[in-house]
Amino acid sequence: MSQTNKLYEKNSMLQECEATVLECIELKNGFGIVLDQTVIFPEGGGQLSDQGEITYDASKIKIEHASEKADVIYHESTSAIPIGEKVTVKLDWQVRLDHMQQHCGEHMLSYAFWKICEANNVGFHMSKGLVTIDLDKEVTAEEVAKAEDFTNKQIWEDLPIVVAYMPHTEVAKLTMRKKNEKLTGTLRIVTVEDGDICTCCGTHPTSTGMVGIVKVTKVEKHKGGSRVEFLCGRWALEDIRNKLNYIVGASNMLSTKEENVCNGISKLKSDIDALKDKLRNNIEKQQAVVVAEILANPLISANGSKLLIAVEEDYDAASAKSLSQKLMIEENAVIAVIYKTDNRVNYMFALSEGATGNCKEYIAKANELFAGKGGGNNTSAQGGGEASSDWIAKVETLKEYLKNN
Ligand SMILES: [Zn+2]
C-alpha cells in the first residue's frame, strides 16, 4: 500500500489539506481511510491521535482517531469513502494544540530535570488531562520547583523550535539527554534553541511560547525513581481552574480565606476528634449503667444459663461490640445485643465462659424473625435484617425463644 505523505511532519501549523482516497479498508468498528497525504497525526511516540474531519461530496466525516502501520495512516471512520475520491482534510486545531503543548512541554521539562539534577526521562505517558514522565532517580520538591521554573522561563522566552532531518552519524555527535543507538538512517530531530534536542516523531509548536505554561501537579516515588505528573498550556489552565473552584468551595464552606483552608480543615478534624472522644466517654458511661441494670436482674433460660439481653436504638456496630464485651465478663451467660441502626436491626450472640447454648440456633431464629442474614459458630454469631415497624415486638419474641431454648 502507498505510504501517506505526512504533511504535519514538516509543518505542524498546517490545519487543512486536499487529498485523494487511495484505499478504504474495513476495520472492526468501521473503516480505515487511506489518503495520499494528510494533516492528521496518528497516535504514536506517546502523543495522542489528532481529530478532525474529512469532507467529500458535501458530506463531512468525523475522524476521532488515526493509526499508523508501516508509514500508512488509517483515518478511522464509521463511513466509507470511494477510492479515487478528492477530499478535504481538516484538523481539530484545539485538540492538536493541546497535544503539542503537552508533548513539547514534556521535552522541555525532561531537559530541565536532566540539566538540573541529572535525572533521565525513562517513560512518557499522555492521556486526556493527564501527562506523566518517569525519571530514573528520585527528585526533591526543590528540584521539581527548579525544573518547573526553568521550563517556564524557556517558554516565556519564546525560543524557536526547529525540526531537522539528519543522518544518525551526525546525530551521534550531538549532545542529547537521550540517545537511541539502535536508530539508524535519517532521523527526525526536534531542537529547542538553547535547550532540548531529541529524536521525535511528534508534532511540536514552532516556538516555545505556544506551550503557554508547564505546571507539575504531582510527584511520587516510582520504581526507584520518580513519576512526575504535569500539565501544559490549556490543560494546565483547566486544571488550575478546577482546583481553584475546589478551594473557593471549601473556603466558602469553612467561611475562611482561601489561604486558611488547610488550617480550617485541620481545626475541623481536631474538633471532630474531640467530639468523638466525648461521645465515646458518654457511651462508656451509658453502657456501665445498662450493664449494671442487666446484671442486677438477669433472665434465666430453661437450661439454667443467665440471659443477658441488651436492646438499643440508634446504635452503631462499635458500641454494640463494646457492650457485648462488657457483658462477656459475666460467666455462664448467653449474651444477646440487639440494636437498630437506621432501618436495620442487627444482632450479636455470644456465650461467656461456662455457658451452655448454641449461637447458631439463636442466629437462625433471629434471621427468621427479621428476614435477615448472618451466621457464626456455636459460641458466637452475628447478623442483621430489616427494622420493620414492629421490630420491638419481634425482639420480645426472640427473647421468649432464648428463654425457652
Ligand atoms: Zn517527542
Boltz pocket constraint, residues with backbone or C-beta under 6 A from the ligand:
constraints:
  - pocket:
      binder: B
      contacts: [[A, 45], [A, 103], [A, 107], [A, 198], [A, 199], [A, 200], [A, 201], [A, 202]]
      max_distance: 6.0
